[in-house]
């Protein structure tokens, strides 16, 4: 279902490219603000979905039925999505160890 989510968001971003505005005023145009916010929300949704699809573990509020446990050795890292002309690219950055010990959150 996460793959379907990634595909749906990509389709929505394609539709977003054709967004038109009926309000053509240059000042106090809330329609422009709403259109820009929609584009930003689609970028965030795509980043979250791509990162979740690649993360083969359950961690915190991110749970997967096919991977029910944490994998600190493989996924204790930050997910970074960069948008390129050929599509989003997922990369990772190591987590800096602080004075807080790594432990599982209990909800």
NORPE-V747678 format. One record per backbone hydrogen bond with DSSP energy under -0.5 kcal/mol. CO is the residue of the C=O (numbers start at 0). NH is the residue of the N-H. E is the energy in kcal/mol with one decimal. If there is no record, write none. Layout:
BEGIN
co=CO nh=NH e=E
co=CO nh=NH e=E
END
This chain:
BEGIN
co=0 nh=4 e=-1.9
co=1 nh=5 e=-2.5
co=2 nh=6 e=-2.2
co=3 nh=7 e=-2.6
co=4 nh=8 e=-2.6
co=5 nh=9 e=-1.9
co=6 nh=10 e=-2.0
co=7 nh=11 e=-2.5
co=8 nh=12 e=-2.4
co=9 nh=13 e=-1.6
co=10 nh=14 e=-2.1
co=11 nh=15 e=-2.2
co=12 nh=16 e=-1.1
co=14 nh=17 e=-1.6
co=15 nh=18 e=-2.0
co=21 nh=23 e=-0.7
co=27 nh=29 e=-1.2
co=28 nh=31 e=-0.6
co=28 nh=32 e=-1.2
co=29 nh=33 e=-2.5
co=30 nh=34 e=-2.1
co=31 nh=35 e=-2.6
co=32 nh=36 e=-2.6
co=33 nh=37 e=-2.2
co=34 nh=38 e=-2.0
co=35 nh=39 e=-2.2
co=36 nh=40 e=-2.7
co=37 nh=41 e=-2.2
co=38 nh=42 e=-1.8
co=39 nh=43 e=-2.3
co=40 nh=44 e=-2.7
co=41 nh=45 e=-2.3
co=42 nh=46 e=-2.2
co=43 nh=47 e=-2.5
co=44 nh=48 e=-2.5
co=45 nh=49 e=-2.6
co=46 nh=50 e=-2.3
co=47 nh=51 e=-2.5
co=48 nh=52 e=-2.3
co=49 nh=53 e=-1.7
co=50 nh=54 e=-1.5
co=53 nh=55 e=-0.8
co=54 nh=56 e=-1.2
co=58 nh=61 e=-2.2
co=60 nh=62 e=-1.0
co=61 nh=58 e=-2.9
co=66 nh=63 e=-0.6
co=68 nh=57 e=-1.7
co=70 nh=74 e=-2.7
co=71 nh=75 e=-1.1
co=74 nh=76 e=-1.8
co=75 nh=94 e=-0.8
co=77 nh=92 e=-2.0
co=79 nh=81 e=-0.5
co=79 nh=90 e=-3.0
co=81 nh=83 e=-0.5
co=81 nh=88 e=-3.1
co=83 nh=86 e=-2.1
co=86 nh=83 e=-1.2
co=88 nh=81 e=-2.6
co=90 nh=79 e=-3.1
co=92 nh=77 e=-3.3
co=99 nh=97 e=-0.5
co=104 nh=106 e=-0.5
END
